[in-house]
Amino acid sequence: MPEILLLGVIGLAGVALAWWLLVTTEGVYLGRRVVVWLYDLYAHRYDRIKGFDPDDEATFLGRYVFHALEGAPAALVLDVATGTGRLPLLLMEAPAFNGRVWGLDLSRRMLRVAAEKLAPYGQRTRLLWQAAESLPFVDAAFDMVTCLEALEFFTDQRAVLAEIARVLRPGGVLVTTRRLGRDAALMPGKALSEENLAALLGALGLEGVAFYPWQMDYDIVLAQKTGAPSAGKGGVRPLEEALCCPACRAAAFVETAGALRCEACGARYPIAGDGVILLHGGGRRASAGRARHASSSSGGSSSYSSSSHSSSSHSSSSHSSSSHSPSFSP
Ligand SMILES: C[S@@+](CC[C@H](N)C(=O)[O-])C[C@H]1O[C@@H](n2cnc3c(N)ncnc32)[C@H](O)[C@@H]1O
């Protein structure tokens, strides 16, 4: 009898551990591959699970994003961990936004869903399959970088934030989120406190870090890259001017039929049938055959569901700031 009880306790502990590793923390303690595998698994259910509502998005997310973009209607925006294209879609649907937005993610299937939603906007949006820890852009390329509901799922959060700070132009704005609530307490070292996140951003050359209550599970966080914008810099420009080759870091791309080719090292990166640029995995070995394979693999149905994505309910309209150095007041 005691043996059965012991086995039962061990079994329950195993289930609880598996739940915590795969559902609550979405694989982040198991490494990047597991995180991305899980997002690939439930990409086609992601929007339904989140319950995105265009009006709520325009109101509760738009108020921060458009405030940050004031005075720069033709901005170049990078959305890191764009997922199914939530942020690019918000910008494309806003008549006042006349800029461009590029979205980057490591889940190919999340990007495939994003590509379907963003198809009507043509080349005003571009999607890139690439890891956030190594952003394939020249320094100071973007007027704004966004990274929503993703920081806590990066296995190397500091590396991603350092890359974001590098590709923001002086005076450019970061819009990101900080995980809150019960699940945050279950993500030690991943869901950062206000103090720790503000200190990290400060050390990376971002100032005016401000926190605003946003959703039940998240604060929204705004910060500005130090320094004055250089005259004539910023704003929209062709992809080839801002993109640099993951293999040799040169900004020397030419877009040919179905691929980007680096003129400096000869690496070739396929553009899949859905328009996603396949940078991940290295250019030299990339081939047209692989592009076809990547674009034809099915998005698949998924049985994975995460309680942490069960709600995107926004906090009430009292968006008071608890900022460290409030320079934004949307
Ligand atoms: C919770 S989703 C957020 C998606 C979107 N920003 C939103 O608000 O709906 C997190 C995203 O981070 C992506 N991700 C996780 N680790 C990544 C990494 N190292 N590089 C790029 N994307 C990553 C996942 O593939 C997933 O699409």
The ligand as a Tripos MOL2 file, in Angstrom:
@<TRIPOS>MOLECULE
LIG
   27    29     1     0     0
SMALL
NO_CHARGES

@<TRIPOS>ATOM
      1 C1          3.5620   34.7870  -27.0630 C.3       1 LIG1
      2 S1          4.1200   34.8750  -28.7110 S.3       1 LIG1
      3 C2          3.9600   36.6090  -29.0090 C.3       1 LIG1
      4 C3          3.6560   36.9120  -30.4380 C.3       1 LIG1
      5 C4          3.2490   38.3590  -30.7290 C.3       1 LIG1
      6 N1          4.2960   39.2850  -30.3800 N.3       1 LIG1
      7 C5          1.9670   38.7030  -30.0200 C.2       1 LIG1
      8 O1          1.9440   39.6210  -29.2010 O.co2     1 LIG1
      9 O2          0.9550   38.0780  -30.3220 O.co2     1 LIG1
     10 C6          5.8800   34.6750  -28.5450 C.3       1 LIG1
     11 C7          6.5870   34.5460  -29.8850 C.3       1 LIG1
     12 O3          8.0010   34.5610  -29.6360 O.3       1 LIG1
     13 C8          8.6030   33.7360  -30.6250 C.3       1 LIG1
     14 N2          9.9550   33.4070  -30.1810 N.ar      1 LIG1
     15 C9         10.3150   32.7180  -29.0730 C.ar      1 LIG1
     16 N3         11.6530   32.6470  -28.9910 N.ar      1 LIG1
     17 C10        12.1440   33.2950  -30.0870 C.ar      1 LIG1
     18 C11        13.4640   33.5710  -30.5390 C.ar      1 LIG1
     19 N4         14.5400   33.1720  -29.8550 N.pl3     1 LIG1
     20 N5         13.6040   34.2850  -31.6940 N.ar      1 LIG1
     21 C12        12.5180   34.7130  -32.3800 C.ar      1 LIG1
     22 N6         11.2420   34.4640  -31.9820 N.ar      1 LIG1
     23 C13        11.0680   33.7680  -30.8420 C.ar      1 LIG1
     24 C14         7.6530   32.5590  -30.7160 C.3       1 LIG1
     25 O4          7.8650   31.8150  -31.8950 O.3       1 LIG1
     26 C15         6.3040   33.2740  -30.6490 C.3       1 LIG1
     27 O5          5.8290   33.5750  -31.9260 O.3       1 LIG1
@<TRIPOS>BOND
     1     1     2 1
     2     2     3 1
     3     2    10 1
     4     3     4 1
     5     4     5 1
     6     5     6 1
     7     5     7 1
     8     7     8 2
     9     7     9 1
    10    10    11 1
    11    11    12 1
    12    11    26 1
    13    12    13 1
    14    13    14 1
    15    13    24 1
    16    14    15 ar
    17    14    23 ar
    18    15    16 ar
    19    16    17 ar
    20    17    18 ar
    21    17    23 ar
    22    18    19 1
    23    18    20 ar
    24    20    21 ar
    25    21    22 ar
    26    22    23 ar
    27    24    25 1
    28    24    26 1
    29    26    27 1
@<TRIPOS>SUBSTRUCTURE
     1 LIG1         1 GROUP 0 **** ****
